[in-house]
Every structure is written in C-alpha cells, then in structure tokens.
C-alpha cells in the first residue's frame, strides 16, 4: 500500500452540493493547500434511529450517484487517488456506534439479520460505483462498534462487496477497538479512527502495533483529527466539547500526532478530518472551532508533513 497523504472531503454534504463549482474549487484547494495525494470521499446516508433496520440510502437528500461519480472523476483528473467511504449516520443525532440489537433474533423485535440485509444492499451499491469509477480503495464501514462483534455477518458483507469491487477494501473501526475485531483477516487493509488524546499516542500505538503484526496487514488512520477549541487536544473525539476557539491547540495536537506516528513504520498514512465541500471564507478561519483544516495553522503543519513524506 502506498503511504496515504489524505484528507476526508465532503462529510454531511446533501444532494446537489457536489455538483456546483464551489465543491470542485474546494477539492482543488484541498490538493493545493494540503499537498494530499489521496482524498477520502465521505458519502453519508442515514437510518432513523439506532434500532431501525432500514437504511435509507436512496433518500432524496443523499448525494446522487451522478455527482459522486463526477467528483471521483475530477479527483482523478487532479492526480489524486480516491478512497470511497459510504458512511451511515443516525437521523436523530445518536452516534452510529450505538446501533444495536439483541444478540439472538426475537419475534416482533428489530433484528441484526434485517439490519445486515439492508446494510449489504447499501454497501454493495457503492461497491459497484467504486468499481465503475476505479476508486483505489473502498471503506466497507465506519465506527459501527456494536456491530463489530457480529463476525459471521461482517464476513458475509465482505464477500458481497468483493463480488462487486476488485480493489482494496478496509473497515474503519473506532478508536480503542483495533484489538477487538476478529475478522481483520478478511479485509486488505486495517484502519481506525485516530482520535487519541495528545498524551496517549505512544501507548495506543504500541497496542495497535500488536494487531498489525498479528494480522500482517497494511494499516492507516482512516480518520484522525482535532477540533480547534480549548480542551480538544485532550478529548479529540468529542465533537460536542464545549470550548472557545483555539487554533494553536489544534496545531499542537497535529504536531504531536505526526511526531509519535512517524516513529512507527507500520503507520501507512492518514485520512485527516476534515475538509468541507463548501468552505467558509478564508478570513473567517480564525472563528471556526470545528475540525476543519482550511486556513488554520494546523493546515500548514499538515502540508509540511505531507510534502516531506
């Protein structure tokens, strides 16, 4: 696997937002300003609640296949490698990790078997799209923590995806879950969300390294990032953290992450979080407390790191 100098693009975009010139300009700026060679395209679909078994991937709000394919084609024109990442959210705002059902099917209750049937339809559709557009990698799931224990069903999902897509596949597990998945052998690349506190990188890398060695697979952080607000470097995974804008705290976190991960040769890259399809004005960057990199000091840290890899 080539080292992945990547950033996630377009998370939470709605239908039509990848078709206008603003989105194409944003992707072009991402390459120019961050020196990326990979882009992770996040296509978001939803299910109503954590106990719903129907995934609404054909809803009118979801990015159309045409616009997704258009952005993939444009990314390739820019010389970028594309990692397609369909992502499942829950409409009522509860984090996708909490999607859960009884371990054993019970009549009149929502079932894992029904959810996985719907999930397989959803992810197989995008596997076909990834194959048609020659995406370099495909992410079969993201941070679906409670489902991780359903080994047989995930192996069935992987088998269904491989019927449609011939490239490399990965599963983006959540932070702290790397050593709790029993089916890493079935994917080509191990990946996880690297939202680790600034003072915990080395101990977490030691733990993850044992998983990488056990399965002898390439590894990268499919997500990694820190908000630009006070306290975020200690809880980078908490997107609801209350704090004032602090651009330098974000920069400090990135500097430490790159320093610590560079000591471990098995870390094969990043899909940093994140870059919007519709950017705020550059002069407004010093007011943004979210994870976005555009125009912030952390952007320069990312660019310098990627340029030297």
N, C-alpha and C positions, 0 to 999 in steps of 0.2 A: 504494500500500500504506500502510495506517495504521501509525504507529510502534508497534512491538511491545514493550510493557512486560510481558515474560513470564518465567515460571519453568517448568522441567521438573518434572512431577509423576509419582510412582509408579514410577520406574525399578526394575526387578527384582522387581516385585510378582508373586506367584503367584496361581493361580486361587482365587477366593473373597475375596481381600484387598481388592477394590474394592467388595464388596457390603455390608460391615459399616458401622456408624455411624462408626467410627473414621476410615475413609477419607473419608467425607463431611465430617466435622468438620475433618480435616486440610486438605481443599481450601478449605473456608470460612475457616479460619485463614490459609491462604496468601493469599487475596484481601485479608483484613482487615489482615494484618501487613505485607504487601509492596506493597500498592497496585497489584497487577497488573491489566491489562485483557485479557491473553491467558494461556492455560495450554497448555503443550505436554504432551500425554498420551503417555507412553512405554509402548508395548506390546511386551514382549520375547518373542521366540521364539529357538530355538536350532537349530544343526546340530552333530553330534557332534565333528567335527574340522575343521581348516582345509581338508582335502582331501575332505570329504564333499560330495556333490552333492544330497542330500535335506535340505530344510529342514523341520523338524518343527513346523510352525506349528499343527498340530491335536493336539498332545500334551496330555495331561490336565493338565499343570502350567500351561499357557498361560491367561491371563485369558480367560474366556468372552466371547463376543460380547455376551451379555446384560448382563454387568457393565460392559463397556466402554461400551456404549450408555447404560447408566444413569448413569455418571459424566459422559459427554458431555452428557446431558440436564440433569444437575444443574449443571454448569458454565454452561450456557446460562441456566438459571434464576437463577444468581448474576450474570448480566450479562457473563460472560466470553466472549471469542471463543476458539475451540478449534482448535488445530493438532494433528492426529493424526499420531503418529510411530511406526509399527511399526519395531522395531529388531531386528537379527539379532546374536546372540551365538554364541560357540563354547563348547560344553559343557565342554571340558577347560580352559577359562580363557585360552586364547590369544586375543589381541585380534583382532577381526573384520577389521581392516586387512590381516591376513596371509592371509586366504582367497585361494587362488591355484591355478592350473592351468597346464598347458602352453599356449603361445600357439596351437598347432595341435593339433587332436584326434588322439589316438593310440589305436589299439585296445587294450582292456584297461586303460586308464588313465582316471582321472576327468577329466571334460571341462567346459570352460566352457559348452558348449551345454546339457549336462544341468543344470548349476547354474542357469543363467539360466532354463531352463524351470521349474524348481522355484521360483525366486525370483519369476517372473512370476505363478505361481499364488498364492503367498503374498501378494504386494503387491496383486494385483488383488482379492483377497478383502477386504482392508482398505480399498481404494478404494471398493468397493461400500458398505461400512459407513460410510465418511466421507460419501458422498453421501446415504445414507439419513438420517443424523443432522445433515446440513447443517453439517459442520465447515467452518471458514473457510479452512483450508489443510491440505494433505496433504504429508507428507515421504516421498519415494519410496525413500530410502536414507540410511544414515549411516556415514561413515568407512570405506567399503569400498574402501580405497585401491588395492589391486592390481587391482580390477575397473574402476577409473576409465578405464583405457586401452582398454577394450572398448567403443568408441564406438557401433558399429552395434547391439550388443545393448542398450545403455542407451537408445538411441533407440527400439528396439522395446518395451522396458519402458514407456517414457513413452507411447508410442502405445496400449499396452494399458490403462494407467491412465486415459488420457483417454477411453477408451470407457466407463468406469465412473464417473468423477468429473469434475464440471464446474467445480470451484473451482480456486483457485491451487495449483500444485504447486512444490515445491522439492526440491533434493538437498542434504543436509548433508555437504559434503566435510570432510575433516580439515584441521587446521591445516597451513599451508605448502603446501597443494595447490590453492589457489584458482586459480592461474595454470597449472595442469597439466591442466585439464579442457577438452576440445574441443567439448563438447556443451551448454554453458550456454545457447545459443540456444534449446534445446528445452524448457527449463523457464520458469516465470513469474518465479521469484524465485531469486536466488543466495544461498546461505547456507553457513556454515562453522562449525567449532569454534574458538572464540577463546581457546585456552589458551596465550596468549603470555606469555613472561617479562616481569616488570614493567618492565624497562628496554628492551624491544624493540618496544613498541607503535607508536611513530611510524613506524619503518622498515617494519614489517609492514603498517600501514595505507596507507602510500604505495604499496606493492606491490599490495595488494588493490584499492585505488582505481583502478589502471590496468585491472584486469579489469572492474570495474563500469562504467567509462567505455567500454571496448571493446564490451561487450555491451548497454549501456544498459538494465540491468535493476535492479529494486529489490534491496537487499541487507540481510540481518540476520545476526547471530551466533546460529545455531540452538542452539548450546551456548556457554557461557563460564562459567568458574568457577575457584575456587582452594580447595584444602583449607585447613583451619585448623590447620596444623602448621608447625614450623620448616623453612625452606628451600623451602616450597611456592610462594612468590611468584616464585622463580627457575625452578621447574620445575612450573608448574601442571598440566601434562598428565600428570604421573607419579602415578597413583593408588596406586602401591606405595611411594612415597617414605617412607623411614624418618625420623621426626622426632617430637618431642614436641608436645603441644597448644599452639598459639599462635593465639588468636583474633584478635589485633591484626594479625598478618601477613596473614590473610585480608582483614580490613577495609582494610588499606593497599593491597592488590592491587586491590580493587574501586574504591577511590577513584581510583587512578591510571588504571585502565581507563576509567572514566566520564569522567575529565578528558581523556584523549587521544582517545577516540572522539567526544566532543562537538565536537571541532574539525573533524570531517569530516561534513558534512551528509548524505552518501550512506549513512551507517550508520543503518539503519532500525529498529534495535531489538535485542532480546536474548531468548534462551530460557535464562535462567541455570540453572546446575547446582548444587544441585538441592533438591527438597523431597519427602520420603517420604510415602507413603500412610499409613503407621503411624509416628507421630512418637515420638521419645524424650521422656522427661519434661522439661519446661522447665528444671527445676532441674539437669538433667544436661547442659545445653548446653555448659557450660564444661569438660566432659570429652570432648567429641566432636572428633576430629581429622579428620573426613571433610569432604566438600564441602558438606554440608547448611548451610542458612542459618538454620534455626529457632532463635530465641532468642540468636543470636550478634551481636556488634557489627556485622558486615557486613550483617545483616538491616536495621538502621536506615539504613545507607548506601544500600541498595537502595531501601527505602521512600521516603526523601527524594528520591532521583533520579527514581523513577517518578512521584511526586506532582507533580514540577515539570516533567515532560515534556508 
